[in-house]
Amino acid sequence: MRPATSRREFIGVLAAAALPGSLPVFAQGSVLPVNTPGLDHLDVIVPDVEKSARFYMGLFRTTLHAQPFQGGQRYFVLLGPLPANRTVGYLAIGDSRGRGTYIGHFCTSVADWRRDSAAVFAQLKEKVSAARFGEFNTGGGIGGIFKDPDGIEIQLLPSPDTLVTAAVPSALVPAEQGMVTPLRVDSALLKVSNMDHALEFYRILYGKETRRARDSAVFEFRNGSRLLLESTSYAYGNSQARIARYGIRVREFDRAAVKQLIPTLGGTVVADDGKALRLRDVDGIELELLA
């Protein structure tokens, strides 16, 4: 996320672009597919943000930041050391406020986003309408958030993505106590209701997929991250379209020790194929550790 003043200016641009009769200045030519290095951050929406933060800080060897938000705290689990320019990936933890437990959105940052944001949204609106996906809008969330045809939330922010200025180190739990060192967001797995429609939408946004099978597809980005699409027909017991799982790229770790640690933190080990250790966190959200 960008510094608070920049974000306010950015939201103002979006609001102006949405006003009837407004005439935003667009960049020359097409700005789609977007020029993105890839996935930068995700968020999880949970009923108890402190419990979730304690789980992740028990798992990851990193630091925790927090920002006052709607009368409570929004926590940020950093996926690396925080440099002076605040360019770092992170996992944000937000209060669900009775909305259940789920992965809220994924973010891909975009080069020249401040310059091109109005043009990107205008072209997205045009192409989404032409594809008959229904009306396109940015919704009422943080600037840059919009939804795919299944209602899955996507965020675009300036590249490089940065930790929001209002987030400061948190004393909720000691830093650097976990067993796994995180490096960056590796992947987000989307369960989609119609693979052909989803691919048409994500090709508009990101260009041609890297791999395609009948019920799955992969978009690979320059920073090594991946967007994974699977048909909901593969979702055992729950076919709801959603962000079903995310992955974190980490340094090599003691797999046996970490598998013993996870239940003590309140999580559950799901599977380990030697490449990805899959687990559920203290709220049942599924993630993978990929070394």
N, C-alpha and C positions, 0 to 999 in steps of 0.2 A: 504494500500500500504506500501511497505517497504522503508527504507531509500534509498536515491538516489544512494549511492555507491553500496549497495547490489543489487539494481535493475539493475544497469549496469552490474554487475557480472552475474546476473541471465539471462539477455538478451544475454550475451555472451555465456552462456551455451546453450541456445536455438539455437543461430546462429551456433555454432559449431556442434550441433546435426543435423542441416539441411544440412551441407556441404556434397557433395558426397564423399564417402569413409571415412568419419569420423567415429570413433568408440567410442561413449560415453560409460561410465561405468554405467551399469544398476544395480539397486538394485536387490537383490535376490528375485525370485518368482514374483508373480503377484502383481501389484500395483493398479489394478482395481478390483472393484470400489474404488474410491479414499476415503481416510480417512479424511472426512471433518466434522467439527462441524456444517456447514450450511452456509446460506447466510450472508455475511458481509457488502457489500455495493452495491449500484447501481449508475448509472449515468443517467442524463437527458441531451439531446442535444437540445439546444434552440438558437434562433436568437439573443437574448439579455440576456446575462448572468447576468447583474446587475439587470435587472427587475425581473428575476426569483429568484435571491438571496434575493431581498427585499421581495418578496412574502413569501418565506419559512421562513425568519427571522421574518416576521410579524405573521406567524402562530405558529412557534415553539419557545419555550423558550430554547434557546441554544446559542452557539457561532459560528461565521463564520470564516473560514480560507480561504486563497487564495494563489495561486501559479502562478507565471508568466508562460505563456504557449503560444507559437507560436505568440508572439507579443501582447497578451492580458492577461486576467486573467482566471484561472479556479478556481471556488469556491467550498468550501467544507462545507456543513451544518452538523455539528457534531451531532450524535445521542446519546450524553452523554457527561459527563465531560472528558477532555483530560488528562489522567495520564502521568506520566513521561516517560513511555515506549511507549506512543502514540498508544496504542491498543484501538481503538474506532471505532464503525461503523459510516458510514457517507453517505450522498447523495452528489455526485459530480455533478457540473453543468458545462457543456462544451459548447463552441461556435459551432453552427452548420455550420457556414461558407457556407451558401446557401444550406445545405443538408436537410432542413426541420426541423421538431420538432418531437422528438421521445425519447423513453427510449433506451439508447444505449446498455448497457450490465448489467448483474448481475455477482457478484463474490462470489464464495465459496472458502474459504481458505482450504489448505490441509496440514496435518501434514507431516513433513519431505519433504516439497516441493523442497527445494534446492537440497537435495540428490536424490529425485526420479523424478524430472521433466522430464528428458530425457527419463526415462523408461516409465513414464505415456504417454508421447506423442508417443513414439514408439509403445506401446501396443494399444493406441487409433487408431493410423494409421492402424495397422494390423487388428483390429476388425472392424473398419469402412469399410475398404476395403472388408473384408469377408462378411459384411452385404450388400455390393453393394450400399453404400451411395455415392459413388464417391470418388474423391481424398481428403484426409484430409491434411490440412496444418494450420499453426497458423496465417496466414495472415500477414499484415504489421503493426498491432497496437502495443500497449504496451505489453511487454513480458507476456505471459500466456494467451492472448486472442485468441480464436478460435471460430468456428461457428458450430452450429448443422445443420442437413440436410435442415432446412428451412432458414439458413443464420442468425439465431439469435445468438448474440454474448455472449460468456461465458468467464469469466476470472477465472483463478486459481492463487492464491498467497499463500505465506507461512502463516501458522497458528501459532499464531494469526495474523490476518490482522492488519496493522498499517497505520496511516495517513502518507502520504509522507512527508519526512523531509523538503522539500522545501516549504511546506504550512505553512504560518504564520498567526497569527490573523489579520483579516481584519477590517478596520475602515469604510467600506462601510455603515454599519448600526449599531446601538447600539446593544450590546449583551443582551440576556435574556429578551427580550421585548415581546415575543409571549405568547399565552395563553395555548399552549399544550406542555407538556414535553415529548420529544421523548426518547425511550429506545433502540431500535434496529430495524433492518430490519425484518419485519414479513414475507413477502411473495413476490413472483413475479408470475404474471399470464402470461403464454405463450399461444398464439393462434397458433396452429400448423396445417399444411395442411393435415397431415396423422397421425392419432393417433397411429396406429400400428408401423409405422416407428419411430415416436418420442419416443415411449416407448422403442423400441429396442435400440435406441441410448442412452437415459437417464438411462436405466438399466445398460448399459456398464459403464457409468460414475459414477452413484450413487447407483447402486443395485436395488433391488425390490421396486416398489412403495408401499405406505401404503394403498392406496385405488384406485380402478379402477371402472369406469362405462363405458358405451359404448363410450361416447364422452368426457370423462374427466378422469383425474387421479391426484393423489396427492403424492408427495414425501415429507416426514417429516424428519427433521434433528434433531440432538442432542440438538442444542441450541434453539429449539422451532420454528425455521423458516420453511417455506414451499415453495416448488416449485409446482405451480398449472399448469396443462396442460388442455387446452380445444380445441376441434376441431373448426376450423375457421367457420364451418357451423353455430355456435352460434353467430357469430359476425354480428350483425344487421348493414347492410349498408356498411360494410367494412370487407372483408374476408381475408385481407392480413395477412400472418403469421408474428408475431411480439411479443415483450413484450408489452402486452396491458395495464397492470396496475401493480402497486406495493402497498404493504402495509407497514405501519410503526406501530410497537407496541409502545403504549404511556401510560402514567399514566392516571388515571381517570381525566376527564375534564368536564367542564360545557358545555354540548352539545348545549343547546339553545344559549348560548353566542357565542360559536364558529361558529355555523351556521349563526349567524348574522354578525360575523366578516369576514367570507370568502368572501362574495361579496364586502366588502369594500376594500379588498386586490386585487380584480380583478379576484377572482376565482368563481366557481359555485358549489353549493351543489347539488349532484346527488341523494343521497338516505341515509336513516338512519334507520337501523333495530334494533337499540338499542345495537348492538354489534360492527358493523362497520359503521363509518361515511364515505361515499364515496363522493369524490369531484373531481373537475377538477381544476388544478392550473391555473395561469395566462396565460399559453401557451396552455391550453386544455389537458395537460397530466393528466391521471386519477390515483388517489391514494386513499387509504383507511387509516383511523385512527382507530386502534383497541386497545381498553383499556381492 
